[in-house]
Amino acid sequence: MADEDALDRALAIARAYIASRGDRPVWPTTTLDQLRAALGGPLPASPIDSTTVIDALARAAEPGLVETSGPRYFGFVTGGALPAAVAAEWLTAAWDQNAGLFVMSPAGAVVEEVAGVWLRDLLGVPASSSVGFVTGCHMANFTALAAARHEMLRRAGWDVEADGLQGAPSLRVIVGDEVHVSVMAALRYLGIGMSQVERVDVDGQGRMQPEALATALSSGLASGGPTIVCAQAGNVNTGAFDPFETIVDLAHVHEAWVHVDGAFGLWAAASPTLKHHLAGAERADSWATDAHKWLNVPYDSGLVFVAHPAAHRAAMSFSAAYLMRSGDQPREAMDWTPESSRRARGFAIYAALRSLGRSGVAEMIERCCRLARRFADRLRAEPSIRILNDVVINQVLVRVEPPGSDAGAADAATRDALKRVQDERVCWLGGTRWHGMDAMRISVSNWSTTDEDVDRSADSLIRAVRESVL
Ligand SMILES: Cc1ncc(COP(=O)(O)O)c(C=O)c1O
């Protein structure tokens, strides 16, 4: 009975929280010390009933929550949480399935199978590719690049899973200079040193320059040897897409593997009006993306696809006598991810996709892009504001440039305005450096953001800029 009360209590708290999300300050006012005091203290010496625990947890934690799932959070690239996906997450916790093997959860396995088919269709990934449900795009990049490492070395006559990297043929990795840091981290985990990665030039929007890639591919002693090219769909600052047609053509002439990091940009493929950005990407060898960004599934949820399932499985799979497999069918989720025991992430993705349908996903992606353009247009009308990027999808890069100011003064004004807008708490956005300039980043990725939210946020940002250039 007490446990049921805890669930009822959690439901009531969650409902009240969700209802109030649009009205709360987007960033909390509570301090680190206050949070430590509210949540801290010694480990209880004896049990406390669950309802009391849940009540106390919510009371102590809520003042320290950031409204990342609310409509005016534009920081990093952060999706919200669709109602159907949140409800499916609650059930996922209640069901507490281990999604590692079919025998541990037949429903967990089949839901991944079905969602995998829908996702490949939506994202323009070949139907024959394999899929893994991971924690985020960082681990998706890792998984895809492990498959790439396996396959490129196998073609060079080397078994990296058996013999490791010592003595292996040298593996070239070529990336654009605007590569996301998670690709670099993934390469590091795979034994490829940061100084071994070759970076090629990008243009003013961060897109890989095909001529620079062509030069890199045809130069160097290892030319024609095992090579991986990492391209990007959606630069984390500008949202720009690499020119995939040319990149894939060039890389495949050199028998290189093409990996696409599309943490959020890959979702443009779901929109008839935006999918042209991804032309050619369907011919890549692997793709990484997130569901917790633009699909608006709660954290954590990432996806990896590989056009060469045997390489994917060889890089990830392992076995032990007690890990009971069910033959070649059904799909064993553990073969496609770095983890073995794992939360059943497929349920929330399945619920999100079913609740939106094909048209709903496209509409959500297009709406976010339209709102990003609206935000940029409002800001552009302000004399001291410069929009640094072409707003091709949902990302806007904002810099404050008071008339007559030099670069240093513009940097200082940008940082000052960022602090002011964050302090006002109507919305939240983060800062960055873009090609030697301080900038503010706006990412419109939340399903519930409206025109009014964008206008209120633009007003707040313009107020902050005016104060910072006084
Ligand atoms: C292009 C790109 N790749 C990879 C990642 C890493 O994604 P995650 O933090 O969800 O693992 C991000 C995150 O913003 C990204 O923008």
PDBQT file of the ligand as one rigid body, heavy atoms in Angstrom, charges set to zero:
ROOT
HETATM    1  C1  LIG A 501      27.118  17.110 -33.523  1.00  0.00    +0.000 C 
HETATM    2  C2  LIG A 501      27.077  16.446 -32.171  1.00  0.00    +0.000 A 
HETATM    3  N1  LIG A 501      27.621  15.225 -32.010  1.00  0.00    +0.000 NA
HETATM    4  C3  LIG A 501      27.596  14.582 -30.825  1.00  0.00    +0.000 A 
HETATM    5  C4  LIG A 501      27.019  15.139 -29.719  1.00  0.00    +0.000 A 
HETATM    6  C5  LIG A 501      27.038  14.402 -28.401  1.00  0.00    +0.000 C 
HETATM    7  O1  LIG A 501      25.739  14.042 -28.061  1.00  0.00    +0.000 OA
HETATM    8  P1  LIG A 501      25.347  13.511 -26.592  1.00  0.00    +0.000 P 
HETATM    9  O2  LIG A 501      25.824  14.557 -25.626  1.00  0.00    +0.000 OA
HETATM   10  O3  LIG A 501      23.879  13.405 -26.660  1.00  0.00    +0.000 OA
HETATM   11  O4  LIG A 501      26.013  12.206 -26.374  1.00  0.00    +0.000 OA
HETATM   12  C6  LIG A 501      26.441  16.424 -29.827  1.00  0.00    +0.000 A 
HETATM   13  C7  LIG A 501      25.835  17.079 -28.660  1.00  0.00    +0.000 C 
HETATM   14  O5  LIG A 501      25.392  18.208 -28.726  1.00  0.00    +0.000 OA
HETATM   15  C8  LIG A 501      26.450  17.080 -31.093  1.00  0.00    +0.000 A 
HETATM   16  O6  LIG A 501      25.891  18.288 -31.252  1.00  0.00    +0.000 OA
ENDROOT
TORSDOF 0
